[in-house]
Amino acid sequence: MMKQYMKSEFYRIFHKSSTYVFIGVSSLLLLSSNVVLAVVKHMDKSFPYATTRYSIGNLYSSFAAIYLLCIMIASMIFGNEYGNHTMKNSISYGISRGTLYFGKLMAEIVYAVIAFVIISGIHIGSACLLLENSGQVNINLFLKTAALFFPLLIFAICASNCFIFLLDNIGSAIAAITGLLVALPLISNLLGMWFEFFRKLSQILPWNLINNTQIDFNKMDIILQWHEKTGYYYWLAGIIQSVLVILAGYLIFSKKEIK
């Protein structure tokens, strides 16, 4: 059943215009930024920012924005299942709730990875073609940063999938997702100034992990939040929190009344 459902899900995704519009618009925005840098450099030879170091640096410094875009991807792939009553119809046709929940999640992750590779590839490729090449080290640093944050981005998709399944209204779901992904870390940061529990909690929340990780542009390396520890802790934090939100979402959805 899962295999058949996934086939139908991918067919629907890649025959829907919005999936291509998202990739196209995102790629065009990043491509245009490189074109602007190249044009300014052509007009002013002393312009110092028309380099792959600056362009790609903007990309690996923008993972907080990519983290938030995971909400859009999940909601786009989920579609208006409740509004169109297709969720109820799918269950009445004999598709299990587990197939629906985990099938959608896998489809969202696969599409997100494909979109990320295409969009970042176009940006890096156009930067190398249009701008002064600052060396392979910039691409290597981007790949290293992407690998470090990968499980944190997966968590954002898992959390988004959870609330979209649990709440019938997409607006309410997005508000709840934003609360978990952004508001909770910010509140934990504030409470952490007085309470040790919240201080420790704030250190492992994905939004804080991404925003508190810095780039040493002199050494062209990542400064981890935990200086004495390795990037494995980022993966551990992302995987554990992803598993928790997946299980919580599925257990509640399995008991939810579908209208």
N, C-alpha and C positions, 0 to 999 in steps of 0.2 A: 504493500500500500504506500509506504513512504517513497519508494522509487518512482512510482507512477505519479504521486503528488508532486514530487520535486520536478519531474519532467514538465508537468503542466504549469508549474509555478515559473520555471525558467522560460518556458514558451511565452507566458503572459508578460513576464518582465521585459524580455527582449523584443516583444512586439508592441510595446507601449512607448509612445513618443516621449513621455516625461523622463524616462531613463536615459535617453540620448540627449535630451535638452539639458539635463543636469550636467552631464559630462561636457557637452559642447560649450555651455555658458561658462562653466568653471575654467575650462581650458582656454577659452577666448580671453577671459579676464587676465589670466596669468600671462598668456602670450602677448597681450596688448601692453602689459607692464614692461616686458622686455623690449618691445618695439619702441615704446616711449623713451626708455633709457638709451637705445641705439640712436634714435633721432636726435635727442639732446646732445649726445656725444658727437654726432656728425656736425651739429651746429656750433658746439663749444668743445674744442679739443682738450681743454683743461678739465672738463667734467670728470670727477673721480669715481663716479658710481656705476659707470657702464661696464661692470665686470661680472663674471660668473660668481665671484665670491659674494658680492653684494646681492645679486639676484637670487642665488640658491640659498644664501643666508636668510633672506626674507622667508623662504619656504620652510626651512627647518626651525625657524623661530615662530612659526604660525601654527603649531600643533594644537594649541588651545582652540583656535578657530576650527580646525579639522575635527577636533573632539566634538564640538557643538554641531557640526554638519552631519555627524552620525545620527542625530535626532531626525534631521530632514530625510536622510536616506531610509531609515527604518519606517518612518511614516509614509514615505512615497511608495516603498515596496509593499507595505501592508495594504495600502489603498483604503477605500471606504467600505471595508468589509461589513461593518455593523450597519452603516447607513443604507447600503444596498441589500442588506439581509443575506448576503452570500455566505456569511459565517454560519448562520442557522441552517441554510440549505446544505452546506458542505457536511455538517454534522448529521443532518437527516438522511443524507445519501450514504452514510456509513463510514465517513472519514473520521478517524479517532481524534480526540482533542490533542493527544500527544503528537500525532502526525502534523496537525495544523500548527501547533505551537513551535515545535522544533523544526518543521519544514520551513516556516516563514523565517525563523531565526537563521537557518543555514543560507537561505536565499539572500537575506539581507547582508550577511557577512561576505558571501561570494561576490555580490554586486559591489559592495563597498571596496573590497580588495581590487577588483577589476577597475573600478572608477579611480581609485587612488593611484594605481600603476599608470593608467593612461594619462591622467591629468598631470601628475608629477613628471612623467616621462616627457610630455609635450613641453612643460615649463623648462625642464633641464635641457632638453634638446634644443629648444629655441634660444636659450641663454648661451649655449655653446656655439651656436651658429651666428648669433647677432652681436654678442658682446665679447669683450676681451677675456681670454681664457686665463683664469687664475690658478689652474692646476686641478688634478684629479682629487686632491685632498678635500675639496669642497663637496664633491659628489660622495666621497667616502663618508664624510661627516653626516651628510643627509641620510645615507643608508643606515649608518649607525644609530642616528636619532630615531629613525622610523622603526628600526628593530627594537629599540628600547621601549618605545611608546606603544608598540603594536597591541599588547594585551590590554592596555588602558583604553585604547580605541575600541577594542572588542567589548570591553565592559560597557562603554557608552551605548553600543548597539544592543547588547543584552538587556540593559536597563530600559532602553527605549522600547524594545520588543515587549518587555514585561508589562509596562504600563499601557501600551497601546492595546494589548489583549485584554487587560483588566478593566479599562474604562471605555464605555461606549462612545463617548464624545472625544474627538481627536484633539480639540482645544484643551480639554481638561487633562488629557493624557500628556500633552506637551508641557503643560504647566507643572504636572507632577514630576515628569522627567527632569525638567530644568531645576526643580526643587532638589531632587536627589543629586544630580550631577554638579550643580553650581552652588545653590543656596546652602545645602548642608555643609560643604567644605568651608564656605565663607563664615557661616555661623560657628563651626568648629574652631576656626582660626580665632574668632573673637572670644569664645568661651575658654579656649586653650590658654588665654592669658591668666585665668584664675583657677582652672581645673585641670589637673594632670591627665585625667581620662581623655578629655577633649583635645588636649595638646598632642597626645599620642595618636588619637584617632585622626586628627587633621593631617598627620604626617603620612598616612597610608592611603588617603582618599585620592583617586586618580586625578581630579582637577588640580589639587595642590601639588601632586607629584610632577605634573606637566609644567605648571607655572613656576614651581620652585627649582626646576632643573635649568641650569644656565649653561651658556656656551663660552668657553675660553677662546676668544678669537686670536689670541697670540699663539697659543699652543694648538689651536684648531682641534679642541677636544671637548667632551661633555663634562660638566661639573655636576656630579650626582648629588642628590639631596643628602644622602648618607655618605659622607666623604670616606668613611672607613669601610664601606660595604660596596658590593658590586651591583651591576644591573640586574642580577638574578632576583633581587628583592622587588624590583619593579614588576617583573613577570609574576612573581609569587603573589604580590598584592593584586594585580590585575586578574589573575586566574581565580584566586579564592573568591574575590568579590563578584566575578562573573558567574561562578558556580552558584553562589548564594542567591543572587538575584534571579538566575534561571530557574532554580528549584522553587523559590518562593513564588515566582510568577506562574509556573506550571501548576503547582499545588493549588493555588487560589483559582486559577482558570479552570482546573478540572472540576471545581465545585460551583463555578459561576453559572447562573441561569442565563441562557442566550435568548435574547428577545428578537 
